[in-house]
Amino acid sequence: MKVKEVAELTGVSIRTLHHYDKIGLLSPAKSAESGYRIYTEENLNTLQQILFFRALDFPLKKIKTIMTSDDYDRLEALEMQRDMLVSKRENIETMLETINKTIKNEKGAYKMSKKEKFEGFDFSQNPYEKEARERWGDKKVNEANRKAAGMTEATQQEMNNIYWELASIRDQDPASAHAQESIKKWYDFLNHHFSTYSLEAFQGLGRMYVEDERFTKNIDQFGEGLAQFMSEAMVVFGNQGK
């Protein structure tokens, strides 16, 4: 198939297909007869796998690393992608149930408990693990995951309480004594329950809270502007400790 035909079949733009070719992620063969780039059945299989990874928010650089590794196995990757999509679907279904209950609660047709209001928002799991691995390495992330796997309900509540505390003072100066006292609780919590964060890593994490809209959206569930406040407070905290 020619690039235009693949674009029409898959919905992926010609420009995107050319970009995949340029970075060596998906390079079709050149026809000896016409000189056109021709996509084979295997190329289409590769494109399908790329699109599964993209649907799971994997960056192109990471996709290329995975798919060009010596131990890459297509079936194994498909099974992993299926499991990740199932997990994502289950989380979405939980959040849909939460938002439907919230709508009923707003209409006065249902009384939500405090716990129900936050079902589906799982801050104990890091949905940005790929970025974390690239920034801080596998060892630190694996350590954090091992600790997160053993997270108790009490630990989850402790984390939420810190978020609520920070949200309640988010209109204050991030450099104020009160703000710094509260952000230290977040620093101590992360270091105790997840991994060993240097001051620099802690500041880097704070910057991600505002640079990555997914972080911002999740954190701001506790109060609009909380991500920005925490980010600024974390930078100040790191500078004071250096």
C-alpha positions as CSV (number, residue, x, y, z in Angstrom):
1,M,0.0,0.0,0.0
2,K,1.1,3.6,-0.7
3,V,1.4,6.1,2.1
4,K,-1.9,7.8,1.0
5,E,-3.7,4.5,1.1
6,V,-2.4,3.7,4.6
7,A,-3.4,7.2,5.8
8,E,-6.9,6.7,4.5
9,L,-7.1,3.2,6.0
10,T,-5.8,4.0,9.5
11,G,-6.7,7.7,10.0
12,V,-3.0,8.4,10.7
13,S,-2.0,11.5,8.7
14,I,0.6,11.3,5.9
15,R,2.7,13.8,7.8
16,T,2.8,11.5,10.8
17,L,3.7,8.5,8.7
18,H,6.5,10.5,7.1
19,H,7.7,11.4,10.6
20,Y,7.7,7.8,11.8
21,D,9.8,7.0,8.7
22,K,12.2,9.9,9.4
23,I,12.9,8.8,13.0
24,G,13.3,5.2,12.0
25,L,10.2,4.0,13.8
26,L,8.3,2.7,10.8
27,S,10.2,2.6,7.5
28,P,8.4,1.1,4.5
29,A,10.3,-0.4,1.6
30,K,10.9,1.4,-1.6
31,S,9.4,-0.2,-4.6
32,A,12.1,-1.0,-7.2
33,E,9.6,-0.4,-10.0
34,S,8.0,2.9,-9.1
35,G,10.3,4.3,-6.4
36,Y,7.3,4.9,-4.1
37,R,7.4,3.9,-0.4
38,I,5.3,0.7,-0.1
39,Y,3.8,-0.5,3.1
40,T,3.8,-4.3,3.5
41,E,1.5,-6.4,5.8
42,E,4.3,-6.5,8.3
43,N,4.6,-2.7,8.2
44,L,0.8,-2.5,9.0
45,N,1.3,-4.8,11.9
46,T,4.1,-2.6,13.2
47,L,1.9,0.5,12.8
48,Q,-0.9,-1.2,14.7
49,Q,1.5,-1.9,17.6
50,I,2.8,1.7,17.6
51,L,-0.8,3.0,17.8
52,F,-1.5,0.7,20.8
53,F,1.5,2.2,22.5
54,R,0.4,5.7,21.6
55,A,-3.1,5.0,23.0
56,L,-1.3,4.2,26.3
57,D,0.6,7.6,26.2
58,F,4.0,6.1,25.5
59,P,6.4,8.7,23.9
60,L,7.7,7.9,20.5
61,K,11.3,7.7,21.8
62,K,10.3,5.0,24.3
63,I,8.3,3.1,21.7
64,K,11.3,3.0,19.4
65,T,13.5,1.8,22.2
66,I,11.1,-1.0,23.0
67,M,10.4,-2.1,19.5
68,T,14.0,-2.1,18.3
69,S,15.4,-4.0,21.3
70,D,17.0,-7.4,20.8
71,D,14.5,-9.1,23.1
72,Y,11.4,-7.5,21.6
73,D,8.5,-10.0,21.2
74,R,5.4,-8.8,19.3
75,L,3.0,-11.2,21.0
76,E,4.4,-10.4,24.5
77,A,4.0,-6.7,23.8
78,L,0.4,-7.2,22.6
79,E,-0.4,-9.1,25.8
80,M,1.2,-6.3,27.9
81,Q,-0.8,-3.7,26.0
82,R,-4.0,-5.6,26.5
83,D,-3.4,-5.8,30.3
84,M,-2.7,-2.1,30.4
85,L,-5.8,-1.2,28.4
86,V,-7.9,-3.4,30.6
87,S,-6.5,-1.7,33.7
88,K,-7.2,1.7,32.1
89,R,-10.7,0.7,31.2
90,E,-11.4,-0.4,34.8
91,N,-10.2,2.9,36.1
92,I,-12.3,4.8,33.7
93,E,-15.4,2.8,34.6
94,T,-14.7,3.6,38.3
95,M,-14.4,7.3,37.5
96,L,-17.6,7.2,35.4
97,E,-19.4,5.7,38.3
98,T,-18.0,8.4,40.6
99,I,-19.0,11.2,38.3
100,N,-22.5,9.8,37.9
101,K,-22.9,9.6,41.6
102,T,-21.6,13.2,41.9
103,I,-24.2,14.4,39.3
104,K,-26.9,12.7,41.3
105,N,-25.5,14.2,44.5
106,E,-25.6,17.7,43.0
107,K,-29.3,17.1,42.0
108,G,-30.2,15.9,45.5
109,A,-31.0,12.4,44.4
110,Y,-28.1,10.7,46.1
111,K,-25.9,11.4,49.2
112,M,-22.3,10.7,48.5
113,S,-19.9,9.8,51.3
114,K,-16.5,11.6,51.4
115,K,-14.8,8.4,50.3
116,E,-17.1,7.9,47.3
117,K,-16.2,11.4,46.0
118,F,-12.6,10.3,45.3
119,E,-13.0,6.7,44.1
120,G,-11.0,6.3,40.9
121,F,-8.5,9.0,41.7
122,D,-5.5,6.7,42.6
123,F,-2.5,8.8,43.6
124,S,-0.7,5.8,45.0
125,Q,0.1,4.7,41.4
126,N,2.2,6.8,39.1
127,P,0.6,7.1,35.7
128,Y,3.7,8.9,34.4
129,E,6.2,6.1,35.2
130,K,7.8,6.3,31.7
131,E,8.8,9.9,32.2
132,A,10.0,9.0,35.7
133,R,12.2,6.2,34.5
134,E,13.7,8.4,31.8
135,R,14.5,11.2,34.3
136,W,15.6,9.3,37.4
137,G,16.4,5.7,36.2
138,D,14.8,2.3,36.7
139,K,16.3,1.6,40.1
140,K,14.6,4.5,41.8
141,V,11.3,3.9,40.1
142,N,11.3,0.2,40.9
143,E,12.0,1.0,44.5
144,A,9.1,3.4,44.6
145,N,6.8,0.8,42.9
146,R,7.7,-1.8,45.5
147,K,6.8,0.5,48.3
148,A,3.6,1.6,46.6
149,A,2.5,-2.0,46.1
150,G,2.4,-2.3,49.9
151,M,0.5,0.9,50.5
152,T,-2.1,0.6,53.1
153,E,-5.4,2.4,53.4
154,A,-3.9,4.4,56.3
155,T,-1.0,5.5,54.1
156,Q,-3.4,6.5,51.3
157,Q,-5.4,8.6,53.8
158,E,-2.2,10.2,55.1
159,M,-1.3,11.2,51.5
160,N,-4.8,12.6,50.9
161,N,-4.6,14.6,54.2
162,I,-1.4,16.3,53.0
163,Y,-3.1,17.2,49.7
164,W,-6.0,18.7,51.6
165,E,-3.8,20.6,54.0
166,L,-1.8,22.1,51.1
167,A,-5.0,22.9,49.2
168,S,-6.3,24.8,52.2
169,I,-3.3,27.2,52.1
170,R,-2.8,27.4,48.3
171,D,-3.6,31.1,48.3
172,Q,-0.6,31.9,50.6
173,D,2.9,32.7,49.6
174,P,4.7,29.3,48.7
175,A,7.8,30.7,50.5
176,S,5.9,31.4,53.7
177,A,6.8,29.5,56.8
178,H,3.4,27.8,56.9
179,A,3.7,26.7,53.3
180,Q,7.2,25.4,53.7
181,E,6.2,23.5,56.9
182,S,3.4,21.8,54.9
183,I,5.5,21.0,51.8
184,K,8.1,19.4,54.1
185,K,5.4,16.9,55.1
186,W,5.0,16.0,51.4
187,Y,8.8,15.6,51.0
188,D,9.0,13.4,54.1
189,F,6.0,11.4,53.0
190,L,7.5,10.7,49.6
191,N,10.8,9.7,51.1
192,H,9.3,7.5,53.7
193,H,6.7,5.7,51.6
194,F,8.1,5.7,48.0
195,S,11.7,6.4,47.4
196,T,14.7,8.5,48.4
197,Y,14.3,11.9,46.8
198,S,17.2,14.3,46.6
199,L,16.3,17.9,46.9
200,E,17.0,18.3,43.2
201,A,14.7,15.4,42.3
202,F,12.0,16.8,44.6
203,Q,12.2,20.1,42.7
204,G,12.1,18.3,39.4
205,L,9.0,16.5,40.4
206,G,7.4,19.8,41.4
207,R,8.2,21.2,38.0
208,M,6.5,18.3,36.4
209,Y,3.3,19.1,38.3
210,V,2.9,22.2,36.1
211,E,4.7,21.2,33.0
212,D,2.6,18.1,32.5
213,E,-1.1,18.9,32.3
214,R,-1.9,15.4,33.4
215,F,-0.2,16.0,36.7
216,T,-1.9,19.4,37.0
217,K,-5.3,18.0,36.3
218,N,-5.0,15.2,38.9
219,I,-3.5,17.3,41.7
220,D,-6.0,20.2,41.1
221,Q,-8.8,17.7,41.9
222,F,-8.0,18.7,45.5
223,G,-8.3,22.4,44.7
224,E,-7.7,24.6,41.6
225,G,-4.2,26.0,41.6
226,L,-2.8,23.4,44.0
227,A,-0.3,22.0,41.5
228,Q,1.1,25.4,40.8
229,F,1.3,26.2,44.5
230,M,3.0,22.8,45.3
231,S,5.4,23.3,42.4
232,E,6.6,26.7,43.6
233,A,6.7,25.6,47.3
234,M,8.8,22.5,46.3
235,V,11.3,24.7,44.4
236,V,11.7,27.0,47.4
237,F,12.1,24.0,49.7
238,G,14.8,22.6,47.6
239,N,16.7,25.8,47.4
240,Q,16.6,26.4,51.1
241,G,18.1,22.9,51.8
242,K,21.0,23.3,49.4
